[in-house]
Amino acid sequence: MSDDARQERAATAAAVRTSLKEFAAAHPGRLVEVRVPPWGAVQVGVPGAASVHRRGTPPNVVETDAATWLALVGGSLTWADAVAAHRVRASGIHADLGPLLG
C-alpha cells in the first residue's frame, strides 16, 4: 500500500470514528446500532421510542460503508436516496435514520 493510500485510509477511519461519536452524542440512547465496518459502531436513540437494547444482536441495525456514512452525515446524500440505491442495510422498525440525519 502506498503512503498516499495509507494516509487516505487513516483519514477515512478518523472521519468515520469522529462522526459516529458526534452522532451518538447528538442522539443518546441504545435503540439502534449504527455500524460502519471496519471503522466503528455506536448505539443511538430515536425520539419517541423507549426500547433499549442490552444484550445480544440488536433488533434495530443500520450498516453502511464509510463513503456512504460520510455522505449521509455530511448532507450530500439523503437517507431516502441511500436506501433506494441499496447503499444502506437497515433492519428493525426503528432503523430509519432519515429524521436524525435531516
C-alpha positions, -999 to +999 in steps of 0.1 A: +000+000+000+014+034-009+018+062+016-010+082-001-033+052+003-023+047+039-030+084+046-064+083+029-073+052+048-063+068+081-082+100+073-113+080+064-111+060+097-107+092+117-136+109+099-159+079+104-150+074+141-154+111+149-187+114+130-201+083+147-191+097+181-208+130+174-239+113+160-242+092+191-237+122+214-264+141+194-288+111+197-282+094+230-297+060+236-293+024+228-321+016+204-304+014+170-269+002+163-251+021+135-223+001+120-196+014+096-172-015+093-144-018+099-142+017+115-168+016+142-202+011+156-224+031+180-258+028+196-282+057+192-317+066+204-347+075+184-371+102+196-404+088+207-391+052+210-383+040+245-370+005+239-334-002+249-311-029+236-289-045+263-275-079+251-271-100+220-278-089+185-297-056+184-332-056+169-325-024+150-293-023+129-281+001+103-249-008+084-232+010+056-198+017+041-176+046+051-182+067+019-219+064+023-219+072+060-197+103+055-220+114+027-251+109+049-237+128+079-222+155+056-255+161+039-245+153+004-267+122+004-302+118+018-313+087+037-340+080+012-315+081-017-291+059+001-318+033+009-331+035-027-296+029-041-291-001-016-261+017-001-276+011+034-287-020+051-313-013+077-334-038+098-358-033+126-388-010+130-367+019+143-338+016+118-349+047+097-322+073+104-337+098+080-352+120+106-320+120+126-298+129+096-320+156+082 
